[in-house]
């Protein structure tokens, strides 16, 4: 994926062979710390959700994150891609050490889909692709029957965006500017039914 400044991307990856990637509260917290340290300087975080065997991030690309840098073998790579790769690699090493395992923790290629710009024109209402993606990401724990209410899952940005948590990874002002929501209207709309056709384009 070649990232473009100002565009919004849905980033996601799963455990290799659908294995778990988070085994304890400490694992979730460690992954979030790495997101804050490594990805925050390279993008604007809009929302996120960590699930037992996969994760979702919704980010806006920035000029800094789209800048190229030398990477593995001297081949140029965008800063965001480099930092994301380093995050997953270092987290995998930590989990392998924790569990006494070896090999790849994540699927080989992290997926990324643009949900803004021209991509938003592929759905009936301008901007609904991005908004639906936000809700889809937050609804994962409920759809997986891990919790009954969105706010009961501690490993997503839903709690921050509705004022129940203060782990401030997300740029709330940017979220509201892009979506047209405020925290109250966002909460009310988050329990709406998602359009299955739009979901096919997001996942």
JOGITA-V868589 format. One record per helix or strand. SS is the DSSP state (alpha for helix, beta for strand). FROM is the first residue (numbers start at 1). TO is the last residue. If there is no record, write none. Layout:
BEGIN
SS|FROM|TO / SS|FROM|TO
END
This chain:
BEGIN
beta|8|15 / alpha|16|18 / alpha|25|42 / beta|43|51 / beta|54|61 / alpha|63|66 / beta|68|70 / alpha|72|74 / beta|76|78 / alpha|79|99 / beta|106|106 / beta|111|114 / alpha|117|122 / alpha|128|143 / alpha|150|152 / beta|156|156 / alpha|158|161 / alpha|172|179 / alpha|183|190 / alpha|196|202
END
